[in-house]
Amino acid sequence: MPKEKAVHDLEDLPGIGPTTATKLRAAGIDTLDKIAVASPHEIAEMTGISVEAAKKAVQIAQESTTIAFETGEQFYEKRKLIGKISTGSSDLNDLIGGGVETNGITETYGRFASGKTQLGFQLAVNVQLPKDKGGLGGNVLFIDTEGTFRPERIEQIAKAAGMDPKEVLANIAMVRVPTTEQQILTLERADSVIQEMNIKLIIIDSLTSLFRSEFIGRGALGERQQKLNQHIHRLQTLADKYGLAAYITNQVMDNPGIMFGDPTVPIGGNVIAHAATTRLYMRKSKEDKRIVRLVDSPNMPEGECVIKITPDGIKD
């Protein structure tokens, strides 16, 4: 009796040829997991195959997919391997649990000139340091949506850290994106540059700016949130796949419904709130000081610290 063929791709399923697989992928059903939870009638309608053939494909997909359980102890051992990038401030590092973590998304929101981009520049330099110096010995993908990338500032911070500014800048892959389509596409096609350049940090400054300007009015809100949701989940997928850190900045608006306290709220609503692992709110204080508030973290309590933005970078 012939041995059954191993099922790895859509084309390995019975009744699913290259043409059918292409139709499924175009509809967003691009993995065995997605076939396993799809309706046979939906697949039949989408591809033109019979319902019976679709049922067989769904059944085989269910048999070929597994759920990998692990104990809390095993997961804790994995957590010990998480890398952390120093922010330049020991107080801020302590606030967020040792630094900006890999395998997660750190979001910073605040008003104009609150220091969000400056923290990004500092991380872009620090990630290149060896692990024992607060880095990850890796490079940076910097997606600039607002024209905020300044090589002169990177050079200044690198010199202060005793690093070669030319080398530091050469290790940053910078992409200036003018539209949401290009912003989304940059992440979709990021795998090759991540592998070729040993990228350990992705910075998007800012994540929401283009979405906010292109999708205007209540009628466009649903589509905006859907695209933003897919975009930020792609970022999380890359963080998990390559063990890298993601740092995003976010714009804010005033919520008129808040009568007492600070009315400043981040753009993006629950989509970003649920996707970001760590959320920081930065606001200006006197002179070069900034107040950083930890708004959300899965393992650290809420709190605040004060940092300084100096010519040499972020300091206590």
C-alpha positions as CSV (number, residue, x, y, z in Angstrom):
1,M,0.0,0.0,0.0
2,P,1.5,3.4,-1.0
3,K,2.5,5.7,1.8
4,E,0.4,8.8,2.1
5,K,2.0,12.0,0.9
6,A,3.0,14.4,3.7
7,V,0.8,17.5,3.7
8,H,2.8,20.8,4.0
9,D,1.2,23.2,1.5
10,L,-2.2,23.9,0.0
11,E,-1.3,22.0,-3.2
12,D,-0.6,18.8,-1.1
13,L,-4.4,18.6,-0.2
14,P,-6.6,16.3,-2.3
15,G,-8.6,18.2,-4.9
16,I,-6.4,21.4,-4.5
17,G,-4.3,22.0,-7.6
18,P,-2.1,25.0,-8.4
19,T,-5.0,27.0,-9.9
20,T,-7.3,26.3,-6.9
21,A,-4.5,27.1,-4.4
22,T,-3.9,30.5,-6.2
23,K,-7.6,31.4,-5.8
24,L,-7.5,30.5,-2.1
25,R,-4.3,32.5,-1.5
26,A,-5.9,35.5,-3.3
27,A,-8.8,35.2,-0.8
28,G,-6.4,35.2,2.2
29,I,-6.7,31.5,2.9
30,D,-3.0,30.8,2.5
31,T,-2.1,28.3,5.2
32,L,-3.3,24.8,6.3
33,D,-4.6,26.3,9.6
34,K,-6.9,28.6,7.7
35,I,-8.2,25.7,5.5
36,A,-8.8,23.7,8.7
37,V,-11.2,26.3,10.1
38,A,-12.8,27.3,6.8
39,S,-16.3,26.2,5.7
40,P,-16.3,23.6,2.9
41,H,-19.2,25.5,1.2
42,E,-17.2,28.7,1.3
43,I,-14.2,27.0,-0.3
44,A,-16.3,25.4,-2.9
45,E,-17.9,28.7,-3.8
46,M,-14.6,30.5,-3.9
47,T,-12.7,28.0,-6.0
48,G,-15.3,26.2,-8.1
49,I,-14.5,22.7,-6.7
50,S,-17.3,20.5,-5.4
51,V,-18.4,20.7,-1.8
52,E,-17.4,17.0,-1.3
53,A,-13.9,17.8,-2.5
54,A,-13.7,20.8,-0.2
55,K,-14.9,18.7,2.8
56,K,-12.1,16.2,2.1
57,A,-9.5,19.0,1.8
58,V,-10.7,20.6,5.1
59,Q,-10.6,17.1,6.9
60,I,-7.0,16.4,5.7
61,A,-6.0,19.9,6.7
62,Q,-7.4,19.4,10.2
63,E,-5.5,16.1,10.5
64,S,-2.3,17.7,9.3
65,T,-2.2,20.6,11.6
66,T,-1.2,20.4,15.3
67,I,-1.5,22.6,18.3
68,A,1.8,22.8,20.2
69,F,1.2,23.0,23.9
70,E,3.9,23.8,26.4
71,T,4.1,24.2,30.1
72,G,4.4,27.5,31.9
73,E,7.9,26.4,33.0
74,Q,9.0,25.7,29.4
75,F,7.7,29.1,28.3
76,Y,9.5,30.8,31.2
77,E,12.8,29.2,30.0
78,K,12.1,30.7,26.5
79,R,11.4,34.1,28.1
80,K,14.9,34.0,29.6
81,L,16.3,34.2,26.1
82,I,14.4,37.4,25.3
83,G,16.9,40.2,24.3
84,K,16.6,43.8,25.7
85,I,17.9,47.0,24.2
86,S,19.0,49.7,26.6
87,T,17.1,53.0,26.2
88,G,20.1,55.0,27.4
89,S,18.4,55.8,30.7
90,S,18.7,53.3,33.6
91,D,15.4,54.7,35.1
92,L,13.5,54.1,31.9
93,N,15.1,50.6,31.6
94,D,13.9,49.8,35.1
95,L,10.4,51.1,34.3
96,I,9.9,48.8,31.3
97,G,11.7,45.7,32.8
98,G,15.3,46.1,31.6
99,G,15.0,47.7,28.2
100,V,13.0,47.4,24.9
101,E,12.3,43.7,24.4
102,T,12.6,41.4,21.4
103,N,9.6,39.4,20.2
104,G,7.3,42.3,21.0
105,I,6.1,45.7,20.0
106,T,7.0,48.8,22.1
107,E,4.7,51.8,21.3
108,T,5.5,55.4,22.4
109,Y,2.8,58.1,22.0
110,G,2.8,61.7,22.8
111,R,2.5,65.2,21.4
112,F,4.9,66.9,18.9
113,A,8.4,67.2,20.2
114,S,7.7,64.9,23.2
115,G,10.8,62.8,22.4
116,K,9.3,59.8,20.7
117,T,11.7,60.0,17.6
118,Q,14.7,60.8,19.8
119,L,14.1,57.6,21.8
120,G,14.0,55.8,18.4
121,F,17.3,57.2,17.3
122,Q,18.9,56.2,20.6
123,L,17.6,52.6,20.2
124,A,18.9,52.5,16.6
125,V,22.4,53.2,17.9
126,N,22.2,51.0,21.1
127,V,20.9,47.9,19.3
128,Q,24.2,47.8,17.5
129,L,26.1,47.4,20.8
130,P,27.1,44.0,22.0
131,K,24.7,42.3,24.4
132,D,26.9,43.0,27.5
133,K,26.8,46.7,26.7
134,G,23.0,46.9,26.4
135,G,22.5,46.0,22.7
136,L,21.8,43.0,20.5
137,G,24.8,43.1,18.2
138,G,22.3,43.7,15.3
139,N,21.1,46.3,12.8
140,V,18.1,48.4,12.1
141,L,15.2,48.8,9.6
142,F,13.9,52.3,10.0
143,I,10.6,53.0,8.2
144,D,10.1,56.8,8.1
145,T,6.6,58.0,7.3
146,E,7.0,61.7,8.3
147,G,10.4,62.7,7.1
148,T,11.8,62.6,10.6
149,F,15.0,60.5,10.1
150,R,18.1,62.6,10.8
151,P,21.5,61.0,10.1
152,E,23.2,64.0,11.8
153,R,21.5,63.1,15.1
154,I,22.4,59.4,14.8
155,E,26.0,60.5,14.2
156,Q,25.9,62.7,17.3
157,I,24.6,59.9,19.5
158,A,27.0,57.3,18.0
159,K,30.0,59.6,18.7
160,A,28.9,60.1,22.3
161,A,28.7,56.3,22.7
162,G,32.3,55.9,21.3
163,M,31.1,54.2,18.2
164,D,32.1,54.8,14.5
165,P,29.3,57.0,13.1
166,K,29.8,55.9,9.5
167,E,29.5,52.2,10.5
168,V,26.4,52.9,12.7
169,L,24.7,54.7,9.8
170,A,25.7,51.9,7.3
171,N,23.9,49.4,9.6
172,I,20.6,51.3,9.3
173,A,18.4,50.4,6.4
174,M,16.2,53.5,6.0
175,V,13.0,53.6,3.9
176,R,11.0,56.8,3.4
177,V,7.4,55.8,2.6
178,P,4.9,58.4,1.2
179,T,1.7,56.2,1.2
180,T,0.1,53.6,3.4
181,E,0.4,51.1,0.5
182,Q,4.2,51.5,0.5
183,Q,4.3,51.3,4.3
184,I,2.4,48.0,4.3
185,L,4.4,46.7,1.3
186,T,7.7,47.5,3.1
187,L,6.9,45.2,6.0
188,E,5.4,42.5,3.7
189,R,8.7,42.3,1.8
190,A,11.0,42.8,4.8
191,D,12.1,39.2,5.2
192,S,15.1,39.4,2.8
193,V,16.5,42.6,4.3
194,I,16.1,41.3,7.8
195,Q,18.1,38.2,7.0
196,E,20.7,39.9,4.8
197,M,21.4,42.7,7.2
198,N,20.9,40.9,10.6
199,I,18.1,43.3,11.5
200,K,17.3,43.2,15.2
201,L,15.2,46.3,15.5
202,I,12.4,47.6,13.3
203,I,11.4,51.2,13.9
204,I,8.2,52.8,12.4
205,D,8.1,56.5,12.9
206,S,5.2,57.0,12.9
207,L,2.9,54.0,12.5
208,T,-0.4,56.0,12.2
209,S,0.5,59.2,10.4
210,L,-0.3,58.1,6.9
211,F,-3.3,56.1,7.9
212,R,-4.7,59.1,9.6
213,S,-4.2,61.4,6.6
214,E,-5.4,59.0,3.9
215,F,-8.5,57.5,5.6
216,I,-10.6,60.6,6.5
217,G,-14.1,60.6,8.0
218,R,-16.2,58.0,9.8
219,G,-17.0,56.2,6.5
220,A,-13.3,55.3,6.1
221,L,-12.7,54.3,9.7
222,G,-13.6,50.6,9.3
223,E,-11.2,50.1,6.4
224,R,-8.4,52.1,8.1
225,Q,-8.7,50.0,11.3
226,Q,-8.7,46.7,9.3
227,K,-5.5,47.7,7.3
228,L,-3.8,49.0,10.5
229,N,-4.7,45.7,12.3
230,Q,-3.2,43.6,9.5
231,H,-0.1,45.8,9.4
232,I,0.7,45.7,13.1
233,H,0.1,41.9,13.2
234,R,2.6,41.5,10.3
235,L,5.1,43.5,12.5
236,Q,4.4,41.1,15.4
237,T,4.9,38.1,13.1
238,L,8.3,39.4,12.0
239,A,9.3,40.1,15.7
240,D,8.5,36.5,16.6
241,K,9.9,34.9,13.5
242,Y,13.3,36.6,13.7
243,G,13.5,37.4,17.5
244,L,13.8,41.1,16.9
245,A,12.4,44.2,18.7
246,A,9.8,46.5,17.2
247,Y,9.5,50.2,18.2
248,I,6.7,52.3,16.9
249,T,5.7,55.9,17.5
250,N,2.1,57.0,17.5
251,Q,0.3,60.3,17.2
252,V,-2.3,61.6,19.6
253,M,-5.5,63.6,19.7
254,D,-7.5,65.3,22.4
255,N,-10.6,63.4,23.6
256,P,-13.3,66.1,24.3
257,G,-15.2,63.6,26.5
258,I,-12.5,63.7,29.2
259,M,-13.5,66.6,31.5
260,F,-10.8,66.1,34.2
261,G,-7.1,65.0,33.8
262,D,-5.1,64.7,30.6
263,P,-7.3,64.5,27.5
264,T,-4.5,63.1,25.3
265,V,-5.3,59.8,23.7
266,P,-3.3,57.8,21.1
267,I,-4.6,57.2,17.5
268,G,-5.6,53.8,16.4
269,G,-7.9,52.8,19.2
270,N,-8.1,49.2,20.4
271,V,-6.3,47.8,17.4
272,I,-3.0,49.3,18.5
273,A,-3.8,49.1,22.2
274,H,-4.2,45.3,22.0
275,A,-1.3,44.7,19.7
276,A,1.4,46.7,21.5
277,T,3.2,44.7,24.2
278,T,4.5,47.8,26.0
279,R,2.9,51.3,25.8
280,L,4.6,54.4,26.8
281,Y,3.2,58.0,27.0
282,M,5.9,60.7,26.7
283,R,5.3,64.4,27.5
284,K,7.5,67.5,27.8
285,S,8.6,68.8,31.1
286,K,11.1,71.7,31.9
287,E,14.0,72.3,29.5
288,D,15.5,69.0,28.3
289,K,13.4,66.8,30.6
290,R,10.6,64.4,29.5
291,I,8.2,62.5,31.7
292,V,7.7,58.9,30.5
293,R,4.7,57.0,31.8
294,L,4.3,53.2,31.4
295,V,0.7,52.8,30.5
296,D,0.5,49.1,29.7
297,S,2.9,46.2,30.2
298,P,2.2,42.4,30.6
299,N,4.7,42.1,33.4
300,M,5.6,45.5,34.9
301,P,3.4,47.8,37.1
302,E,2.3,51.2,35.8
303,G,4.7,54.0,36.8
304,E,6.6,57.1,35.6
305,C,10.2,58.2,35.3
306,V,12.0,61.4,34.1
307,I,14.6,61.2,31.3
308,K,16.7,63.9,29.7
309,I,17.2,64.4,26.0
310,T,20.7,65.7,25.7
311,P,23.0,66.4,22.7
312,D,24.6,63.0,23.6
313,G,21.2,61.2,23.5
314,I,18.8,59.9,26.1
315,K,20.1,60.1,29.7
316,D,18.8,59.8,33.3
